[in-house]
Amino acid sequence: MNRILALFAIGLGLGGGIGFLAAASNNVTFDGHDHGTHSHAAALGDVQSHDHDAMVDLPAYGAPSLAVQLMADPVSGWNLHVQTEAFRFAPEHAGGPHVPREGHAHVYVDGVKIARLYGNWMHFAELPEAATVAVTLNSNDHKMLSVAGDVLRATATLPAAP
C-alpha cells in the first residue's frame, strides 16, 4: 500500500511539473484576468477597448444589415423585432468557427448584455422607463460583426412616461 501511495505521489509531482513546463514553454501565464478593471458594457461604446469581443470586419459590399423595433406587447411587456438582411441566425453553429453571414445576436439593455438571440423576436416582461435596447450581430465564435470598423448595432429607446 505504501508503494502505491509513493508511486502516486511521484506521478502527481512529475505530471504537475511537466504540465507547468508545457504551459511555460507556450507562454501561458497564471495571472488570470481581472474583470473588475473594465465593463462588459464597453461593447456599446468604445468597442476597441473590449478585448473579449473582438470584431470580424466585413467588406461593405454584401454585408448584413440590422434594424430593431420595440413594440408594446398587447398583453404585457415589450416585443423586440430584429430585422436582418444577408444574415442567417444559426443556433446550431453557436461557439463554432466563423462562417460569413451567419451567427447570432447579443441583446443589451442600458449597456448590460442580457441575452443571446437566435431568432428575430424577443419578449421582455418589463423594461425600465426610457431604457435603451441595443442589438449587435455576432459571428458563431461570438465576435462582433462590423463594416469598415463600425459594429453592426441597432438601438431602440423606450419613450419616457408622460
VMD Tcl script that draws the C-alpha trace (Angstrom):
set ca {
  {0.00 0.00 0.00}
  {2.87 2.39 0.83}
  {4.41 1.64 -2.56}
  {1.16 2.62 -4.35}
  {0.98 5.92 -2.46}
  {4.65 6.62 -3.21}
  {4.11 5.94 -6.93}
  {1.00 8.12 -6.89}
  {2.94 10.99 -5.26}
  {5.78 10.66 -7.78}
  {3.33 10.58 -10.71}
  {1.46 13.60 -9.36}
  {4.70 15.53 -8.94}
  {6.02 14.65 -12.39}
  {2.66 15.29 -14.06}
  {2.34 18.70 -12.42}
  {5.92 19.59 -13.29}
  {5.56 18.54 -16.91}
  {2.28 20.45 -17.16}
  {3.90 23.56 -15.68}
  {6.84 23.32 -18.11}
  {4.50 22.79 -21.08}
  {2.45 25.84 -20.09}
  {5.55 27.99 -19.56}
  {7.03 26.96 -22.91}
  {3.78 28.06 -24.64}
  {3.75 31.48 -22.93}
  {0.78 30.61 -20.74}
  {0.64 32.88 -17.71}
  {-1.07 32.23 -14.44}
  {-2.05 35.79 -13.61}
  {-5.69 35.37 -14.69}
  {-7.89 38.17 -15.91}
  {-9.30 40.90 -13.68}
  {-12.91 41.54 -14.64}
  {-13.10 44.40 -12.18}
  {-10.98 46.70 -14.33}
  {-13.35 47.06 -17.27}
  {-17.01 46.98 -18.08}
  {-18.56 44.46 -20.43}
  {-20.91 47.26 -21.39}
  {-18.00 48.69 -23.40}
  {-19.36 46.71 -26.33}
  {-21.86 49.51 -26.80}
  {-19.38 52.35 -26.61}
  {-15.68 52.13 -27.38}
  {-15.65 48.69 -28.99}
  {-11.88 48.53 -29.43}
  {-11.34 48.78 -25.65}
  {-13.07 45.47 -25.00}
  {-10.81 42.57 -25.83}
  {-13.38 39.84 -25.15}
  {-15.47 40.99 -28.08}
  {-13.06 41.03 -30.98}
  {-14.57 42.03 -34.30}
  {-14.89 40.44 -37.71}
  {-14.71 43.34 -40.12}
  {-16.72 42.72 -43.27}
  {-16.49 44.42 -46.65}
  {-19.32 46.86 -47.29}
  {-20.46 45.05 -50.41}
  {-22.85 42.26 -49.40}
  {-22.55 42.99 -45.68}
  {-25.51 42.16 -43.43}
  {-27.85 44.92 -42.33}
  {-29.59 45.27 -38.97}
  {-32.60 47.18 -37.67}
  {-34.60 46.82 -34.44}
  {-38.05 47.86 -33.33}
  {-39.62 47.80 -29.85}
  {-43.38 47.39 -29.66}
  {-45.69 47.23 -26.69}
  {-46.96 43.67 -26.27}
  {-50.78 43.50 -26.36}
  {-50.82 41.53 -23.10}
  {-47.77 42.72 -21.15}
  {-44.25 43.99 -21.60}
  {-42.46 44.67 -24.84}
  {-41.59 42.78 -28.02}
  {-38.28 43.31 -29.78}
  {-38.27 42.69 -33.53}
  {-34.81 42.23 -35.05}
  {-34.70 42.65 -38.81}
  {-31.66 41.49 -40.77}
  {-30.69 41.12 -44.39}
  {-27.84 38.96 -45.72}
  {-27.59 37.28 -42.29}
  {-28.81 33.92 -41.02}
  {-29.38 33.06 -37.36}
  {-27.53 29.77 -36.81}
  {-28.02 28.49 -33.25}
  {-26.76 25.08 -34.32}
  {-23.32 26.61 -35.01}
  {-23.01 28.77 -31.84}
  {-19.49 28.50 -30.48}
  {-18.17 27.14 -33.77}
  {-15.91 28.81 -36.30}
  {-16.87 31.99 -38.12}
  {-18.98 31.42 -41.22}
  {-19.71 34.52 -43.33}
  {-23.22 35.96 -42.87}
  {-24.34 33.65 -40.06}
  {-24.31 33.69 -36.28}
  {-26.48 35.16 -33.55}
  {-27.20 38.47 -31.85}
  {-26.34 39.87 -28.43}
  {-29.01 41.93 -26.68}
  {-28.16 44.74 -24.26}
  {-30.44 46.80 -22.01}
  {-28.91 50.11 -20.91}
  {-25.45 48.83 -21.80}
  {-25.68 45.49 -19.97}
  {-25.69 42.31 -22.01}
  {-28.75 40.31 -21.02}
  {-29.07 37.59 -23.67}
  {-28.06 35.92 -26.88}
  {-30.69 35.93 -29.55}
  {-31.06 33.15 -32.12}
  {-34.07 34.50 -34.00}
  {-35.93 37.65 -34.96}
  {-38.18 38.12 -31.92}
  {-37.68 38.54 -28.17}
  {-40.16 39.35 -25.41}
  {-39.36 41.48 -22.37}
  {-41.73 41.07 -19.44}
  {-40.66 44.54 -18.34}
  {-38.11 47.19 -19.16}
  {-37.02 50.24 -17.17}
  {-38.59 53.54 -18.17}
  {-36.69 55.14 -21.10}
  {-34.48 52.02 -21.42}
  {-32.22 51.69 -24.43}
  {-32.18 48.25 -26.03}
  {-29.25 47.55 -28.32}
  {-28.58 44.55 -30.54}
  {-25.29 43.52 -32.14}
  {-24.80 40.86 -34.79}
  {-22.17 38.32 -33.84}
  {-20.38 35.53 -35.65}
  {-20.64 31.94 -34.49}
  {-17.44 32.42 -32.48}
  {-19.07 35.41 -30.68}
  {-17.01 38.10 -32.39}
  {-18.99 41.24 -33.17}
  {-19.57 41.84 -36.87}
  {-18.54 45.22 -38.22}
  {-18.41 47.02 -41.54}
  {-15.49 49.39 -42.13}
  {-14.76 49.26 -38.38}
  {-18.31 50.17 -37.33}
  {-20.07 47.50 -35.26}
  {-23.31 46.18 -36.77}
  {-25.51 47.52 -34.00}
  {-29.02 48.89 -33.84}
  {-30.79 50.53 -30.89}
  {-34.28 51.44 -29.80}
  {-35.24 53.55 -26.79}
  {-38.49 53.34 -24.88}
  {-40.31 56.62 -24.57}
  {-40.33 58.20 -21.14}
  {-43.61 58.00 -19.27}
  {-45.72 61.17 -19.57}
}
mol new
graphics top color blue
foreach p $ca { graphics top sphere $p radius 0.5 }
foreach p [lrange $ca 0 end-1] q [lrange $ca 1 end] { graphics top cylinder $p $q radius 0.2 }
display resetview
